[in-house]
Amino acid sequence: MRNSCPSQLEGLGYLLAVSGCCEGVQGCLSAATRGRATGWAWEPGVEERLELSLLVDGKQVASKTAATFREGLRAAGIGDGACAFSIALPEFLRDGMSHTIAVVAPASGTSLGVGEDFVGESPPGDRWHPTQFTPGQFDQVTAAIAAPIAEEVIDDLGSGTGVSGLRGCLEAVVDGRAFGWAQDPGSPRRRLALSILVDGEPVAETVADLLRPSLLREGIGDGRHGFLVVLPSHLRDGLAHTIAVLLPDGEQLPFSHAFATTVERAVEWGETSFLAHSEQAQRPVGATAVATRTRHLRPLEALELSRSPSRGRFSCSFHSETVVLASEMDVELAELRQFAVQPGVADPLAEHQMRSDAPRSYSVPRLLASRLPQAIVDTTSFLVMPTEHEYMLDSLRHPGAVGRWGYERLPGGGLRCEIGEVPEREERVVALGAQSNSNYSHWLLESLVRALLFRPLDDGSWLYLTPPLRDWQRQTLELVGIERERILEVEPDGPVRFREVASVSRGMGGLPAIRPAGVSALADLATPSSEQRRIYCSRIRARHRHASNELALIELLAGYGFESVSPETLTIAEQISLFAGAEVVCALHGSALTNIAFCPPGTLVVELQAEGFNQGGVVWNWILASLRDQPFVQVVCPLADPNSDLPHASRDVAVDLAHLDAVLNSALPER
């Protein structure tokens, strides 16, 4: 079956074609150039991302999931926008010859269409020139195109089925590695999260998502339900241990009939052996009695709370449950429109290397909201605990900083802390607090987006739990429809138990893995404007990180039509309105640049950055601009005083005005 592409969408950085049919797989292959095949694919009404196979000359050479976010796709109503793909072409194809190429969705037997402006060759000077790719005709797609898989280590598929209906088994422990498989027959594409216990203590976690030929042969889902876990080296002690694998619902995974209890091939592991746990394992609750204050907290993924998380409203159940707010997706950074290092920078090569080494893509997991009856919120750190022995992993912003709030990190992601008597309150609360609430950028991207994304689930009875707020923060909540009487500000006073807690995934899947869904929610607050304003965000009122020659800089920019503004003097509504009409935004690195989330796609962003920034600082606004389809220019400026004892992020810069003038002259659109 071939998927036709009669119409096109503009403004996505490349041309995309849309299938004319309203059902089945839609998408297209847009280009095969510069060593990558790019395009998009999705299936309306289907939650899972499409698995794709790349065929060259009739043979599969690569596979990829269509899960990369593009703002242009979202704006065009193509799912949630995370439907694009970019597949690296194998080096052996760079032979100067002509090849046929196609992208297929094996699950449905669909071959993607080709954009009318398909590009199949690289420009002269590119390393892939003159190799050419022309669209091929592959109408019959069978299981033969599936990616080749390594030979099985274990062939026995003896399994058991628990009360919950989940099935699978732990097959063996060989060379310090545990093998097995686990599947949910009721949701064949779901990948089960597993916990591995040795001698009753958690030592590792994994997801059963490895492709196993024997599972495929036996008709067990799509075969991607295997797992392999490398056990911690401290267990290599020559002793006998018991081992168990726990399913998401707490049940123990059965052992295969031929469970291997020896490690004959293990040289390094010597006499160490692992025996089947003879009784149902229990989730660890710490070694101390409940009456003591020491608690061991196990990290908990929100998805474990519901075997089949819904996409609707919370139910009326008294049990914990999870709702999916956005699916998992990939993000790719756009190429910099221009990068320049000013004269006077101490190490120009290091600055270029920093950008060259920066990750150009990242993945974010599902964005979830979990309803937790009788849960605990630590009002100091805003760690969310469904019980006194578990914590929501996504409520922890930075594992390395837990010590400041009295937690000790344990192997496997666990935490140890002292908890006394926990006071109780009757409110239903949405935990909005973050460990960096006073920073404008983090507040918008980590806290406000939680409120925005929770709105479809808010029945009006929830309060929004925060630390003490500043007035501008209250303004942002009011702007999204949360009245002041529904904001519950609490002083930092340790753990508190609430009648119900709604724990929403943070707007970042990590640092600085900003979630596209959060940025899109912010962007939707802006009303489109026909203005073409050039805005310079001045830091003259900021406490630190100034341009030492700020007034001269403002004068230079005024010659290019820039107006100088101090965003902190404006209300949040005024800032949104201002940036919604921006044609160009220029600013020193800082929170004000988060406002580019409100700028339309195509806005040119010019960031002036101090030399010596770490990788997170280098890519932060670059990511934001990529998510909004905004061309991004980054200019590295020398420090005004290289010998200053201030923290690096607080130091002033001395902008080379002549150099910046040349950059602006080449980068700015003509008026």
N, C-alpha and C positions, 0 to 999 in steps of 0.2 A: 504494500500500500504506500502510495507516495503522497506527501503533504505539499499542497500547492501554496504559493505565496503571492497573491495578486496585488496586495496593497502595501504601502510602506509608511514607516514612522520616521520623522526627521529629528535631529537634535540629540542623538544619543552618542555622538562621537563616532558613529559608523551607521550605515543604513541598515534598518531592520525590516524584515517582511513579516506580515501577519497572515496566518492561515485564514482562508475565507470560511471554513467550517466552524460551527460553534461547539462541536463536541470532539473528543479525542485529542491527540497530541497536536499542539500548535507550536510554530517556531520556524527558525531558518538558520542556515549556515551563511554568515555574512561575509567572511573573508578567510583566506588561508595565505597569510603573508607574514614576513619577518619571523618565521619559525613558529607561528601559532595559528590555530584554527579557532575562530571566534563566532559567536552567534547567541541564540537564546532558544529556550524550549520550555513549555509547561503544558499541563493537562488541566483544563478548567474543571473545578469541582473536586479535584484530587489533592489532598494535603501533601503527600510525599513529593519530594523533589525527583525529577526524572534522572534516571541513570542512563548515560549515553555511551555509545561506542563509536570510535573514530575508525573508519575503514579507508585504507589507501590501496589502490589497485586491487580491491576486492578482499583484502585481508585486514583483520583488526590489528591496529598498532597502538591504540591507547584507549582509555576509558575515563570518564569524568562525570560528576554530578552537576547538573545545571542548577547552581545555587548561589551564583554571584549577584550581588545587589547592583542595580542600575536605577538611578532616580528617573531617567526617561521612561523606563518600563513601568515603574510605579505610576508616574503621571499619566501614562497612556492606558492605565487600567489592566495591565498585564500582571495578574496576580498581585503579590505584595512587592513586586519589583526584583525579587531574588530569583531570577530565572535565567540569567546569562551564563555563558561558559567561555572559557579560554583554555584551549588544550595545546600543550607543547608538542610540536611535531618531533618525532625521533630524529636524531642526528644522521642516521644512515640514509634518510631521504634527501639530505642536502647533497645531491649528486649532479645538479645542473640539468636533470632530465625533466620530462613532463609526466605527471601522475594524475590518476583519477582519485577523487576524494568524496566522501559522504559521511554524514553523521546520522546514526540510527538510534532509536529507542527500542532496545531488545524486548522489553516487557510487552509492548504492544505491536511489535513488528512494523513500526513506522520509520520511514526515512524522511528526515527533515528536508523541507524545500530549500531553495537557494535564493538569496536576495537578488533583485534585478541588477544591482550595481555590485555584484560579487567581485571581489578582488582576489586573484589567484596567483599573483607573483609579487616579488619584493622589488623595491626600487633599486636602481643601479647604486652600487656602493655598499648595499646591505650584504651581510655574509651569506644570505640565502639566495641571492641573485646568481644565476638566472633560473633556478629551479621553479617550475610552474605546476599549479594544481588546477585541474578542471573538474567541474561537478560530474560525478559518476552516476550511473543508473543501478541502484541496488534495491530492487523491488521485493526480493524475498529475503527476509531476515529470520534466521533461525538461531537455536541455542548454540550453534557452532561458532558464533561470533563472540561468545562469552570469553572473558579474559582467561588465559591459561593459569592454572593453579599448581602450586607445588604438590608433590606426592604427600599422601597422608602419613602422619606419624602414627596415628592410632586408627584402626579400622572398626573396632567393636563399637556398635551404636546402641548397646543396651541402655534402656532409659526407664525412667519412672515418671509418673504423673502425680503431682501433689493435689491437695484439696482445692487450690486456687485454679487448677487447670494448666499451670505452667509445667513444661516437661524438659527432660534433658538428663545429663549425667556427668559426673566427674570420672574420667576414664583412667587417668594415670598421673603419677608424678615421676618424671624422668629428668635426670640431670638438673634438679632444682627448678623444674618447670612443671606447672600443673596444666593438664589438657582436659578439654571436655566440650560440651555444647549445652545450650539452653535456648528454649523457644517458647513463645506464647502462641498456641495454635489459633486463638481467637483474634490475634492481631499479628499476622505473619510477617509484616515489615517492621514490627517493633524490635528494637535491639535491647536486650535485658541487661540491666546493671547488676553486677554481682559483687559480693563481699567474700573475701577469703579469710578464714579463721584457722590459725594453727595453735593447738593447745588451748583453744577457747578464746584467743585474743586476735583482733583484726590485724592483718599484716599487709593486705593489698586490696585494691579494688580494680575492676575491669568491666568491659562491656563485651557481651557475646556477639561479635559482629564479623568474625573472620569467615571467609568463604571456604567451605569444606566439600570436596567432590562427593564424599560418601553421603553427606546430608542431601546433596542435590540428587544423587541417584535414588535415594530412598523417598524422594518427594517431600522432604521436610522444608517447607517454605521455599525461599530462594537460595537455600544453602548457606546463607551468611549468618550463621548462628553459633559458630565455633569460638572458643576462647583459648588463649595461651597466656599464662601468668608466670613471670619470673619471680621466684620467691626471694625474700631478702637474704643477703649473704650471712647474716648473723645466725641463721638457722643451720648453717653448715657446720655442725658441732659433733657429728658422729653419733648422735643420740636418736632415739625413736620419738616421733611426734605424731599427734593426731591432726587430721586436716578435715575441714568442712568448707563447703561453698554455700552461701546463702543467696536465695533469690530475692527480688525486690520486696516481696510480701513477707519476708522473714522465714519462709520455709527453707529447709535444707535440701540442696540438690542431691538426688540419689547418686549412688556409686554404680558403675557398670559392673556386669557380672564378672568381668575379667579384670577388675581394678588392679592395677600394677602397684604392689607394695614394696618392690625392690628397686634399686638403682644400679643394676649391674654395669651399665655403661658409664656410670658417673665416676670419673677419676678424682676431680676436685671435691666432690661431695662424700667420698669415702664410704663409711658405714652409716651415714645418716639415712633414715628411712621415714616414710610417712604412711601411717595406718589410717584406715577408714574410721571416722568418728562413729562410735557405736550407738550414740543417742542423738536425738534431735538437738542440734546446736541452738543456742540462744543468742540474740543480739547482746553484745557486751554492755554491761551497765556499770562498769568500774569495779575495782577490787574491794571497795569499802562498803560498809553497810549504809543503807539509805539514811540512817540517822546522822551520819557524819556530813561534813560540809564539802569534802573533796568530791568532785564530779569529773568523769571522763566523758567528753562530748564527741560523739561520732558524727562525721560530716554526712549530711543527708541531701540527696538530690530531690528537688521538688517532684520530679516525675515518679519517684517511688511511692508517693502518696496516693496515686490513682493508677490502676493498671491500664485504664483507657481514658486518659484525660480528655475532657470535653472542650468544645469551642464555644459553648453557650454560656449561660449564667450559672452561678453556683446553685447547687441543689438545696433542698431544705434538710438534707441529712445532717446528723450530728457528728459525722465522721469527717476526717480530713479529706480534702479533695484538691485536685489541681485542674486549672483551666489553661489551655494554650492560647496565648495572646499573639504570638508571632512564631513562625516556623524557623528552624535553623537556616542559616544562610552564610555565604562567603562574601568577602569584601576585597576588592582589588584597588590599590592606589593608582590614580591616573598619573601619567607622566607629568613631571613639572613643566609648566609652560616656559619657565626660564629659571635658572639658578645662577647666582653670581656671588663671588667672594670679594669683598672690598679690599683695597690696599690698606695695609696696616694690621690685617689679621695675622696672628702669630703663626698658625700652621694651616695654610690653605689646603694642602694635600689631605690633612686629617678631616677637614670639613667635607671635601668631595667624597672621601672614603666613607664617612658617616652616612651620607645619603645613598651611596652605592650599596652599603651593607644593610640598609634599613629593609625590613621585611616589606614586600610589595603586596602581600595579601594576608588575610587572617580569616578565621571562621568564628562565628558566634553561635552558641547553642540556642535551643528553643527559648523563647521569652514566655515565662509562666507566671501565673498567680495562684498561690496556694492558700486555701482557707484552713486555719489551724485552730480548732477549739481548745480552750484552756492552755494556750501557748504562752511562752515567756519572751519578753523583750528586755534585753539589757539596755537600760536607758542611758548608759554611759557610752557604750560602743555601738548600740543598735543591732547587736547580734540577735537573731531570732532563733528561739529554741522551742520546737514542738513539744519536747519533754525535757526533763532535767538531765537527759543522757544523749541528746542529739541537738545538732544545730543545722540551720539551713545554710548550705555552703555558699549560696549566692548572696547571703546577707553580709558576708565577710569581704570587705573590699581588698584588703592587702594582708595576706597571711603573715608577712614578715613584721607587721606592726602590732600583732595581738598582745605582745608583752606589755605595752603601755596601758592596757586595760585589765591586766592581771591574769591573762591566759598564758598557758605554756603549751607550745606546739609539741605534738606527739607524732611518731611515725604513722604514715598512712593518712595524714590530714586531720587526725584527731586533736582535740584540745583538752587540757586539764585546767580546772579552776576551782576556786573555793566559793561555794554558794551556801548562804545561811538560809534562814526562814524567808520565803518569798511572799511579799505582800500581794494581795489579790484585788483586782478592780473589775467592774462589771461592763466596761465599754467594749464595743467592737471597733478595732482600730486597724488602719492601714499603716504599716511601718514605712514612713517616708525618710526617716533619719539616715544620714550618711556620716562617715567619719571625717568629712571635710565640708560640712554644711555651709561654712561662712564664705566659701569661694564661689563667685558667680558662675564660673564655667561648670564646676562640679555640681553645684546646686541644680542648674538647668539639666545637665546630662545624666545625673544620677538620681535626683530626687523628684524634680518637677515632672520628668517623663514618666515616672512611676504613677503619679496622679493622673496624667493624661491617658496612659494606657489602661488604667484601672476603671476609667469612666463607664465603659459598657457594663461593668459588674456592680457599679455603685447603685444600691437601691435607696440611698438617702439616709440609711441608718448608721453608716460607718463614719468614724472620726479619723482624722489624719494626724498620726502621731509624729511629733518632731521634737528636737531640742528647742531651747529658746531661740526664736527667730528675730531677724531684723525686719524693719518695715518693708523693705523692697522684696523680701522673700514672701511676706504675707500678700503683697500686691500680686506676685506671680500666681499664687494659689487662688486668689479672688478672680484673677483674669480667666482661669480655667473653670470657674464656677464653684469653687469651694469657699463658702461663706466663713467668716472669722469664727463664728460659734462652732464650726465643725473642725477647727484646728485645735488639737490637744497638744499644747507645748508643755513639756516636762523637764524639770531639772535633772541633771545626771545623778542618779541615785541607785544604780545597780539594777539587778533583775526585778521585773514586775510581771505578774501573771494577769492576763486579760481574758475576758470571756471568749473572745475570738480575735485572732490576728490574721490579717491578710498580708502575706509576704509576696511582694512583686519583684521579679528580676530587676536588677539594676540596669541603668541605661548603658552600661558598659559590661561586656563579657569578660573583661580583664583590663589591664592598663597597657596601652591605651586603646583596647579593642572596642571602639564606640559602636553601639548597636544602630543599624540603619533604621529600625522601627522607631527608636527614640528620636532620632534626628528628623524623620518624616513627621512625627507627631508635633515637634516644635515648628517645623516649616508650615504645617497646616494652620498655625495660629496667625500667620501673616496674610493680609489681604493684598492680592496682586496690585501693583502700582505701575503706572506708565511713566513715572519720573525716571530721569537718568542722572542720578546724583553721584558725585565723586566725594567720598567721605574719608577723612583722615581721623583716626581715633587717637586723640592726644592722651598722653599719660602725665601731663603736667601737674595734675592734682593727685597722682598716685604717690604712695609712700616710697616706692623704689622702682628700679628699672626704667629710668628716663633716658631720653636722648639729651646729651649734654649741650647740644646745639639746637634745642627744640625750636626756638623762635626762627632761626634761619631755615630750619627744615620746613616749618609751616609756610614761610615765605616762598620757598621753592615750589612746594606743592600747590600753593595758591595760583602760581603761574600755569599750572595744568588744570585749573578749575576745581581743585579740592576745597571743601569746606572743613574746617577743623572743629571737631565736637568732643566733648567729654561725656561719654555715655553714662557715667555714674551720676550725672546731674539730671538725667532724664528718668521719667517713670518707665516701667517695663513696657507699657503700651506705647509710649512715645518711641522707645528704642525699636520695637518691632516695626512700627510704621516707618521710621527713618530708614532702616536697613531694607525694608521691602521695596524701596524705590532706588536701591543702589545700582549703579553701573560698574563702579570700581570702589573697592575698600582697601585702604592702606593703613597699617598699624604695626607698632612694635609688638613682639610676642607678649600675649597677655589675655586675660579673660574676655576683654571686649571683643576679641575676634570670634568668640562663640556666637556672636550675633550674626555671623554669616549664615547660620542655619535659617535665618529669616529672609535672606537675600534670594532672589530668583536664580534658577540655573543660568549659567552664562556670565554671571557677575565675575569680574576679574578681581582676584584677591592677591594683594602684595604684602607679604610679611617681612618685616625687618627683624632679624634675629641676632642676638649676641653670639659671638664666637664661643665654642666650647660647650654648647648645649648637649645633653645626653640624647639618646635615640628617641625616648618618649617625647621629649620636647620638640625634637626635629619633626616628628611625623604627626603630632597632635592636630594642628590646624590643616595640615596636608590631607589628613583623613577626612576631616569635616568638609573641606572643599571638594574632595573626590565624591563623597556621598551626595553632594548637592550639584554635581556636574558643573563645577566652577573652575575655570583655569586658575592655576596657582603659581605665583612667582615668589621665590624665597631669596632674600638678600642677606648675607652674613656680614655683620658690621663689627668693627674692632671695639674692644673695651675702652672706655674713657680712661680708666685707671687700672691697668693690669695688676698692680700691687695692692689693690683694695682688700681689706680683711672681710668684707661682706660676703655672704654666700653667693655663689656664682649667679644664681637666678635673680639676685637682687641688685646686681651691678648695673651701672649706667653704660651706655654705648655712645661712641662718637661717630655719627653717620657721615661718611664721605659724600658730600653733596654733589660734587662733580660726577662721581661714579654713579650715584643714584639717578642723576639727571639723564645720563646715557641709558640706564636701564629703563626708566620710564618712557623715554623717547622712542624706544624700540618696542616696548610691551603694551603701551596704552593704545586703545582704539582711537582712530581719528574722529574728530568731532565736526 
